[in-house]
């Protein structure tokens, strides 16, 4: 997984949620924040990188 995508996924979901979803892309994309990110990053160059916000717990 691309580092910026991994950062977004791990900032959005808890470990328990990721265990439940596994590699089910449809489940991950059902989250509005992830969908918005994917739509945005799809327009960027493949080597694009940017900081992501940390999850507030």
KOLKOLFI-720970 format. One record per residue: chain; x, y, z of N, C-alpha, C in turn; residue number from 1; residue in three letters. Coordinates in steps of 0.1 Angstrom, whole numbers. Layout:
N
<r unit="A" n_c1="X" n_c2="Y" n_c3="Z" ca_c1="X" ca_c2="Y" ca_c3="Z" c_c1="X" c_c2="Y" c_c3="Z" pos="NUM" code="ala"/>
...
***
This chain:
57
<r unit="A" n_c1="8" n_c2="-12" n_c3="0" ca_c1="0" ca_c2="0" ca_c3="0" c_c1="9" c_c2="12" c_c3="0" pos="1" code="unk"/>
<r unit="A" n_c1="5" n_c2="22" n_c3="-7" ca_c1="12" ca_c2="35" ca_c3="-8" c_c1="13" c_c2="41" c_c3="6" pos="2" code="unk"/>
<r unit="A" n_c1="24" n_c2="47" n_c3="10" ca_c1="25" ca_c2="52" ca_c3="24" c_c1="14" c_c2="62" c_c3="28" pos="3" code="unk"/>
<r unit="A" n_c1="11" n_c2="71" n_c3="19" ca_c1="1" ca_c2="81" ca_c3="22" c_c1="-13" c_c2="75" c_c3="24" pos="4" code="unk"/>
<r unit="A" n_c1="-16" n_c2="65" n_c3="17" ca_c1="-28" ca_c2="58" ca_c3="18" c_c1="-28" c_c2="50" c_c3="31" pos="5" code="unk"/>
<r unit="A" n_c1="-18" n_c2="43" n_c3="34" ca_c1="-17" ca_c2="36" ca_c3="47" c_c1="-18" c_c2="45" c_c3="59" pos="6" code="unk"/>
<r unit="A" n_c1="-12" n_c2="57" n_c3="58" ca_c1="-14" ca_c2="67" ca_c3="69" c_c1="-28" c_c2="71" c_c3="71" pos="7" code="unk"/>
<r unit="A" n_c1="-35" n_c2="73" n_c3="60" ca_c1="-49" ca_c2="77" ca_c3="61" c_c1="-58" c_c2="66" c_c3="67" pos="8" code="unk"/>
<r unit="A" n_c1="-55" n_c2="53" n_c3="62" ca_c1="-63" ca_c2="42" ca_c3="67" c_c1="-61" c_c2="40" c_c3="82" pos="9" code="unk"/>
<r unit="A" n_c1="-48" n_c2="40" n_c3="86" ca_c1="-45" ca_c2="38" ca_c3="101" c_c1="-50" c_c2="50" c_c3="109" pos="10" code="unk"/>
<r unit="A" n_c1="-50" n_c2="62" n_c3="104" ca_c1="-55" ca_c2="73" ca_c3="111" c_c1="-70" c_c2="73" c_c3="112" pos="11" code="unk"/>
<r unit="A" n_c1="-77" n_c2="66" n_c3="103" ca_c1="-92" ca_c2="66" ca_c3="103" c_c1="-98" c_c2="55" c_c3="111" pos="12" code="unk"/>
<r unit="A" n_c1="-92" n_c2="43" n_c3="110" ca_c1="-98" ca_c2="32" ca_c3="117" c_c1="-89" c_c2="27" c_c3="129" pos="13" code="unk"/>
<r unit="A" n_c1="-96" n_c2="21" n_c3="138" ca_c1="-89" ca_c2="14" ca_c3="149" c_c1="-84" c_c2="1" c_c3="144" pos="14" code="unk"/>
<r unit="A" n_c1="-75" n_c2="-5" n_c3="152" ca_c1="-70" ca_c2="-18" ca_c3="149" c_c1="-81" c_c2="-29" c_c3="148" pos="15" code="unk"/>
<r unit="A" n_c1="-91" n_c2="-28" n_c3="157" ca_c1="-102" ca_c2="-37" ca_c3="157" c_c1="-110" c_c2="-36" c_c3="144" pos="16" code="unk"/>
<r unit="A" n_c1="-112" n_c2="-24" n_c3="140" ca_c1="-120" ca_c2="-22" ca_c3="127" c_c1="-112" c_c2="-28" c_c3="116" pos="17" code="unk"/>
<r unit="A" n_c1="-99" n_c2="-25" n_c3="115" ca_c1="-91" ca_c2="-31" ca_c3="105" c_c1="-90" c_c2="-46" c_c3="105" pos="18" code="unk"/>
<r unit="A" n_c1="-91" n_c2="-52" n_c3="116" ca_c1="-92" ca_c2="-67" ca_c3="117" c_c1="-105" c_c2="-72" c_c3="111" pos="19" code="unk"/>
<r unit="A" n_c1="-116" n_c2="-65" n_c3="114" ca_c1="-129" ca_c2="-68" ca_c3="109" c_c1="-129" c_c2="-67" c_c3="93" pos="20" code="unk"/>
<r unit="A" n_c1="-124" n_c2="-55" n_c3="88" ca_c1="-125" ca_c2="-52" ca_c3="74" c_c1="-115" c_c2="-60" c_c3="66" pos="21" code="unk"/>
<r unit="A" n_c1="-104" n_c2="-63" n_c3="72" ca_c1="-93" ca_c2="-70" ca_c3="65" c_c1="-89" c_c2="-63" c_c3="52" pos="22" code="unk"/>
<r unit="A" n_c1="-90" n_c2="-70" n_c3="41" ca_c1="-87" ca_c2="-63" ca_c3="28" c_c1="-99" c_c2="-60" c_c3="20" pos="23" code="unk"/>
<r unit="A" n_c1="-110" n_c2="-59" n_c3="26" ca_c1="-123" ca_c2="-56" ca_c3="19" c_c1="-123" c_c2="-41" c_c3="16" pos="24" code="unk"/>
<r unit="A" n_c1="-119" n_c2="-38" n_c3="3" ca_c1="-118" ca_c2="-24" ca_c3="-1" c_c1="-131" c_c2="-17" c_c3="-1" pos="25" code="unk"/>
<r unit="A" n_c1="-142" n_c2="-24" n_c3="-4" ca_c1="-155" ca_c2="-18" ca_c3="-3" c_c1="-159" c_c2="-13" c_c3="11" pos="26" code="unk"/>
<r unit="A" n_c1="-155" n_c2="-21" n_c3="21" ca_c1="-158" ca_c2="-17" ca_c3="35" c_c1="-150" c_c2="-4" c_c3="38" pos="27" code="unk"/>
<r unit="A" n_c1="-137" n_c2="-4" n_c3="34" ca_c1="-129" ca_c2="8" ca_c3="37" c_c1="-134" c_c2="20" c_c3="30" pos="28" code="unk"/>
<r unit="A" n_c1="-138" n_c2="18" n_c3="17" ca_c1="-143" ca_c2="30" ca_c3="9" c_c1="-156" c_c2="34" c_c3="13" pos="29" code="unk"/>
<r unit="A" n_c1="-164" n_c2="27" n_c3="21" ca_c1="-177" ca_c2="31" ca_c3="26" c_c1="-175" c_c2="42" c_c3="37" pos="30" code="unk"/>
<r unit="A" n_c1="-164" n_c2="44" n_c3="42" ca_c1="-161" ca_c2="54" ca_c3="52" c_c1="-160" c_c2="67" c_c3="44" pos="31" code="unk"/>
<r unit="A" n_c1="-168" n_c2="78" n_c3="47" ca_c1="-168" ca_c2="90" ca_c3="40" c_c1="-154" c_c2="97" c_c3="39" pos="32" code="unk"/>
<r unit="A" n_c1="-146" n_c2="96" n_c3="50" ca_c1="-133" ca_c2="103" ca_c3="50" c_c1="-123" c_c2="96" c_c3="41" pos="33" code="unk"/>
<r unit="A" n_c1="-124" n_c2="82" n_c3="41" ca_c1="-115" ca_c2="75" ca_c3="32" c_c1="-119" c_c2="77" c_c3="17" pos="34" code="unk"/>
<r unit="A" n_c1="-132" n_c2="77" n_c3="15" ca_c1="-137" ca_c2="80" ca_c3="1" c_c1="-133" c_c2="93" c_c3="-4" pos="35" code="unk"/>
<r unit="A" n_c1="-134" n_c2="103" n_c3="5" ca_c1="-130" ca_c2="117" ca_c3="1" c_c1="-115" c_c2="117" c_c3="-2" pos="36" code="unk"/>
<r unit="A" n_c1="-107" n_c2="111" n_c3="6" ca_c1="-93" ca_c2="110" ca_c3="4" c_c1="-89" c_c2="103" c_c3="-9" pos="37" code="unk"/>
<r unit="A" n_c1="-95" n_c2="92" n_c3="-11" ca_c1="-92" ca_c2="84" ca_c3="-24" c_c1="-96" c_c2="92" c_c3="-36" pos="38" code="unk"/>
<r unit="A" n_c1="-107" n_c2="99" n_c3="-36" ca_c1="-111" ca_c2="107" ca_c3="-47" c_c1="-101" c_c2="119" c_c3="-49" pos="39" code="unk"/>
<r unit="A" n_c1="-96" n_c2="124" n_c3="-38" ca_c1="-86" ca_c2="135" ca_c3="-39" c_c1="-73" c_c2="130" c_c3="-44" pos="40" code="unk"/>
<r unit="A" n_c1="-68" n_c2="119" n_c3="-38" ca_c1="-54" ca_c2="115" ca_c3="-41" c_c1="-54" c_c2="108" c_c3="-55" pos="41" code="unk"/>
<r unit="A" n_c1="-65" n_c2="104" n_c3="-60" ca_c1="-65" ca_c2="98" ca_c3="-74" c_c1="-60" c_c2="108" c_c3="-85" pos="42" code="unk"/>
<r unit="A" n_c1="-62" n_c2="120" n_c3="-82" ca_c1="-58" ca_c2="131" ca_c3="-91" c_c1="-43" c_c2="135" c_c3="-90" pos="43" code="unk"/>
<r unit="A" n_c1="-36" n_c2="129" n_c3="-81" ca_c1="-22" ca_c2="133" ca_c3="-78" c_c1="-12" c_c2="123" c_c3="-86" pos="44" code="unk"/>
<r unit="A" n_c1="0" n_c2="128" n_c3="-87" ca_c1="10" ca_c2="119" ca_c3="-93" c_c1="13" c_c2="107" c_c3="-84" pos="45" code="unk"/>
<r unit="A" n_c1="17" n_c2="96" n_c3="-90" ca_c1="19" ca_c2="84" ca_c3="-82" c_c1="29" c_c2="85" c_c3="-71" pos="46" code="unk"/>
<r unit="A" n_c1="39" n_c2="95" n_c3="-72" ca_c1="49" ca_c2="96" ca_c3="-61" c_c1="45" c_c2="108" c_c3="-52" pos="47" code="unk"/>
<r unit="A" n_c1="33" n_c2="112" n_c3="-52" ca_c1="29" ca_c2="123" ca_c3="-43" c_c1="29" c_c2="119" c_c3="-29" pos="48" code="unk"/>
<r unit="A" n_c1="33" n_c2="128" n_c3="-20" ca_c1="33" ca_c2="125" ca_c3="-6" c_c1="29" c_c2="138" c_c3="2" pos="49" code="unk"/>
<r unit="A" n_c1="21" n_c2="136" n_c3="12" ca_c1="17" ca_c2="147" ca_c3="21" c_c1="15" c_c2="143" c_c3="35" pos="50" code="unk"/>
<r unit="A" n_c1="16" n_c2="152" n_c3="44" ca_c1="13" ca_c2="149" ca_c3="58" c_c1="-2" c_c2="146" c_c3="60" pos="51" code="unk"/>
<r unit="A" n_c1="-5" n_c2="137" n_c3="69" ca_c1="-18" ca_c2="134" ca_c3="73" c_c1="-20" c_c2="137" c_c3="88" pos="52" code="unk"/>
<r unit="A" n_c1="-32" n_c2="140" n_c3="92" ca_c1="-34" ca_c2="143" ca_c3="106" c_c1="-35" c_c2="130" c_c3="114" pos="53" code="unk"/>
<r unit="A" n_c1="-31" n_c2="131" n_c3="126" ca_c1="-31" ca_c2="119" ca_c3="135" c_c1="-45" c_c2="118" c_c3="141" pos="54" code="unk"/>
<r unit="A" n_c1="-49" n_c2="106" n_c3="143" ca_c1="-62" ca_c2="103" ca_c3="149" c_c1="-62" c_c2="108" c_c3="164" pos="55" code="unk"/>
<r unit="A" n_c1="-72" n_c2="115" n_c3="167" ca_c1="-73" ca_c2="120" ca_c3="181" c_c1="-81" c_c2="109" c_c3="189" pos="56" code="unk"/>
<r unit="A" n_c1="-75" n_c2="104" n_c3="199" ca_c1="-81" ca_c2="94" ca_c3="207" c_c1="-85" c_c2="99" c_c3="221" pos="57" code="unk"/>
***
